[in-house]
Amino acid sequence: MKQRSIILLGVVSMMCAPAMAQLEFQGDTISDNELQEAIVTATRASRTTPIAHTNFIKKNLDVVNVGKDIPYLLASTPSITASSDAGAGIGYTYLRIRGTDPTRINVTANGIPLNDAESNSLYWVNMCDFASSLGSVQVQRGVGTSTGGSGAFGGSVNMLTESVEYDAYLRFRLSGGSYGTHRENLQFGSGLMKGHWGVSGRLSNIGTDGYIDRASANLYSYFLQAGYFSDRRVLRFVTFNGTERSYLSWDYATRADQQAYGRTYNPSGKYKDDDGNTQFYRDQVDDYHQQHYQLLWTERLRPELIYNAALHYTHGLGYYETYKTNRKLYEYALESPDGAKHDLIRRKFSSADFYGTVMSLQYRKGAWDATLGGGWNKYDGRHYGRVMWVRDIDTSNLTFPHPYYRNWAHKQDMNVYARANYTFLPGLSGYVDLQYRYVDYDMYGPSDEWYAPGQPVNYNFRNYFSFFNPKAGLYYKFAPNHEAYVSYARTHKEPTRNDYEAAVWSTSMPKSETLNDWELGYKYRSSNFSAGVNFYYMIYKDQFVLTGEQDQNGEFVARNVGDSYRNGLELEVAWKPLSWFRWDANLAWSHNRIKDYTVVLDDTGEAYNLGNTPISYSPNIIANNIFYANWRGLTASLRTQYVGSQYMTNTGFKSFRQGDEDVSLMLDDYCTTDFDVSYEFRKLPFAKSLRIGATIYNILSKKYDANGAAATCLKSDGHGGVVAYQDNDWNSYAVFSAQAPAHFILHLSLDF
């Protein structure tokens, strides 16, 4: 194993970057219009911006977009890992950048925030087949440029939806493969009518049984836009949605359960029937609908001055339903006649409205490229619970669904920024980006937690945050093929809803976190070869770090940890020796530590300093290798990713003692390879083109876990040290999210 890792690192250190990283924007859509590009550049990094970033264009996204969720389409970007609760890349999937969890990755579409205002996460399960409606994506690593929504603490994903194409079209995309996976996709466009008007859209359905037991997902979505386009003005109305129903699979499984029942074991929904037989509740599901509306306006006021404005509104409504065993009924505003615990079924609902405006004014003339922008967003959320059924009690005097909690949340987020790039000399430019952000978050009402019968825990949080986020840097092209940059950025971020919920049982309130990010990079570019290296040093104050634990809702728990840091380097290389062949790779090495991490010992209650400990879910090494060929209609790619081992807690312990066995607290390293091949038939008598292909994922059938959860108890070893142990209580566990072995998807595309 050690020898294989050394060989792998030796190879990948010579290579880099996804095939799409170095390519420029191109295509036959109206997005080539300068006004359309203005929507992109208002929030994106340009070639001379001193920020680590990767660009994806539509045709390269289409190569890998055969059914899996967006995190997997971006997974070959430096410093990115992706995971799937269902094990096969569809449903609840997650994206991490530089070890940072999804709650601190900023995601936008057309400059409009997509992160849920309370959790600060984007749930990709609600964005079914959204990649099929994208024109381009930029992934920024580190703080990045100022944009709408919450601060980026590990990176950001900036998406631009596709524009109307010049010519009318009709397209079918069909996929099917392992674990009952299928995708049906219909795309259409009117072309440009009367030189100015256009309409386009998409209808999609994606479904899977999942690799994990019962981890099915049934996803529907549409995308529709209508627009007016001219040299001076672009006006677009965009609407899209996502409807999903997914069986819960975020509880994960212990190693013992995987050995006893197989790697696909899913404990969610488990209960005993009246005869004592083990059953699994069939409606243990998440059911949610999310609807988006965007009105986008871009106007050229003068040759050097462009104005962008947007109005947006998003409505979400849904619930997740779970079978709960052996519960105290007072926790559900019910009385137990015999005082005993009972099984029940409950639903937790969320209804949310998110609306606001974003705008920018761009000035480009001579040495100046400047933007003044900002936005105002408002969130109104309602959270409430219903008991649907209770086992073994007389319910004749109850009406179901029975309400047992309801609380509200309101959040306002306002930001304004000024950004400028000034060229001092040919090849030398300076970058300044100043942002002010104000947040008002109000959360109140009875929660789903109870102190005692008749004593619910009430939320009563009202917090205001005022953040100043400066950024600055230099870019220098010191020779025809050589360029370098250096930058500094400071940003802040407020706590999430989950952080406040966890605080009701704590004596201290969560704090906002602060990041100081230093980046230093070099790039070499030529016609057939490019290479780059980026060094980063990210210094945190009160960073929210995942503890490894999950709460009762399956959400990962995060805590402030005082001083911490992430530093590392990212290598990228791309080589195109032949017109039809390309070799790309990247390597990210990082060192992620909490300084003087202090814990409370479970046996004595004393505070104990563990010293500098590794940050959870932060692999030291992530490497990608891609071979890509395109010859006379035949396209093939071979993509390999290596992810180093990860701690699931912040204690630095790799295992805890359970009886006579050691239980791992680690996610082991893994290496997977995907192979894709397709052939396109052109100039057919009945269609513009027909493409057929197949993708095999994890072709070597590596057995691995991409995610997990863990907690351990700590006690004194009697000699001034600490040991990790299991105390037969709920707070000592380790569960793992198994990923699928070799599996495939066949795909077909037909264009008219």
Helices and strands as residue ranges (DSSP letters): H 2-12, G 30-32, H 34-41, E 53-57, H 58-64, H 70-73, E 80-84, E 93-97, G 102-104, E 105-109, E 112-113, G 124-126, G 130-133, E 134-141, E 155-161, E 169-177, G 178-180, E 182-189, E 197-208, E 217-229, E 233-247, H 255-261, E 270-272, E 278-280, E 285-302, E 305-327, G 329-332, E 342-365, E 368-390, E 402-425, E 428-452, E 455-479, E 482-493, H 497-503, E 513-525, E 529-541, E 544-550, E 556-560, E 563-578, E 581-594, E 598-600, E 607-609, E 613-614, E 621-631, E 634-643, E 646-647, E 655-658, E 661-664, E 666-667, E 670-682, E 689-697, E 705-711, E 713-716, E 722-725, E 733-738, E 743-751
